[in-house]
Structures are given as structure tokens and as C-alpha cells.
Amino acid sequence: GNVVLRERLDPRSETRLDWSFAPARRGRMRVELAGVGSLFPLGLLKKYVGTELRADVVVWPAAIEYRRLAIAGARRAGGVEQRARAGGGGDLLALRRYADGDSHRLIHWKASARTQQLLVRQFTAESSQGYAVWVRTDAGLWPRAEQFEVLVSFAATLVEDLFRGGQLQTLALDGE
């Protein structure tokens, strides 16, 4: 569409034009300013100058409202999985080989004697609630385009919220 400046613009002066754009769909788009025109003076002369201003933009999926439910268990509904991370918490996560700088208090002496190498206890992080989100985009799963767009909007909203909260560990599209 056309954007019109209604007030006078004098030589060597500046002004700002704001333009609202509501894309019809998500994806990659090119936004372009084709040219600038003038009807000065009094609309008697029409002057048009073409421009080469353009930008490629990505239109993100629309955010949607949702409510997260706390569900017990390691596997969460909808392909979201709780995963423990290494840290200084109280629950044992694994035994691993000793590395320079590890505290001697963490050495697991019984397992070290059995394997003939130093092993240390590794504990879960205090805030170990992290999530992996898997999204399958196979056309066979989403026969209606509207369903697929809701999936994309929901997944994008959820992933952004988890990322901002420091809880996103993995995002996989079609198993990758």
C-alpha cells in the first residue's frame, strides 16, 4: 500500500514515516520500498523516484495461549521429557572418571577399586527441570493445514517460553 506524509517537508529537513504491516502468513518475506513521490507544489507536479530499499524478513508463527500442567513421571505428555542435568544437587546422576580439579570427597572408592580407575559421583543440578521438545511435521500426520499451523504456533510459543525460562535443553524437528 501507499504511505502518505500529510505535512510539509522542507529541504534539508527530516521526518519519520511509520508503516504498519500485518503479514497474512508466517515464513520468509521480502519487504520493499519501491519509491518515493511528491505532488509539490499544490499537486501540480508529480515527481517519483525509485529506490532499491528492501529487506528479507522472517515472520514468526503467531503466539498462542496455553496452560502448562504438572504431570508426574519422567516422560511428559506431548513429547516433552524431563531430563536430569549434572550439577551440585543431592541426587546421584552417574559415576564418571575422575578429572583434574574434582573434589576428593566425590571419589566413589568401592567402584574405583572394582574398576581399577578413579570414579567420582556426579549429582543432578538443583534446578534440573529441563525439557526436550520433539515436533513431527510429516504431512500424513497433519492432513489439514489449519491443524499444522496450530501445531507450529504452539510449538514456537512453548519453545520460546522454555528458552526464556532457561529450561529448554533440546528442540528436534522430525527427529533431527
C-alpha positions, 0 to 999 in steps of 0.5 A: 500500500501507499504511505502518505506524509500529510505535512510539509517537508522542507529541504534539508529537513527530516521526518519519520514515516511509520508503516504498519504491516500485518503479514497474512502468513508466517515464513520468509518475506521480502519487504520493499520500498519501491519509491518515493513521490511528491505532488509539490507544489499544490499537486501540480507536479508529480515527481517519483523516484525509485529506490532499491530499499528492501529487506528479507524478513522472517515472520514468526508463527503467531503466539498462542495461549496455553496452560502448562500442567504438572504431570508426574513421571519422567516422560511428559505428555506431548513429547516433552521429557524431563531430563536430569542435568549434572550439577551440585544437587543431592541426587546421584546422576552417574559415576564418571572418571575422575578429572583434574580439579574434582573434589576428593570427597566425590571419589566413589572408592568401592567402584574405583577399586572394582574398576581399577580407575578413579570414579567420582559421583556426579549429582543432578543440578538443583534446578534440573527441570529441563525439557526436550521438545520433539515436533513431527511435521510429516504431512500424513500426520497433519492432513489439514493445514489449519491443524499444522499451523496450530501445531507450529504456533504452539510449538514456537510459543512453548519453545520460546517460553522454555528458552526464556525460562532457561529450561529448554535443553533440546528442540528436534524437528522430525527427529533431527 
